[in-house]
Amino acid sequence: MFYAKNVPGWERAVRVIAGLSMIAGGLLYFQGSMLGYGIAATGVIALLTGFVGFCPMCALVGRKL
């Protein structure tokens, strides 16, 4: 199944940078805690939506590119 991209290029770059920052911050500042793993998991999701260009939550509310 193919998904239409619904995230513009500038926002994709911001999501990649924010995702990397969240992963690093979650794993470095909250070492071994559930909060740190939760922040890192959220960073992984932001990173993936930045690479793919499709955000399921944006599609849910009807956002188009």
CORSUL-V888074 format. One record per run of one state. SS is the DSSP state (a for helix, b for strand, c for the rest). FROM is the first residue (numbers start at 1). LEN is the number of residues. If there is no record, write none. Layout:
BEGIN
[[SS;FROM;LEN] [SS;FROM;LEN]]
END
This chain:
BEGIN
[[c;1;8] [a;9;21] [c;30;4] [a;34;19] [c;53;3] [a;56;5] [c;61;5]]
END
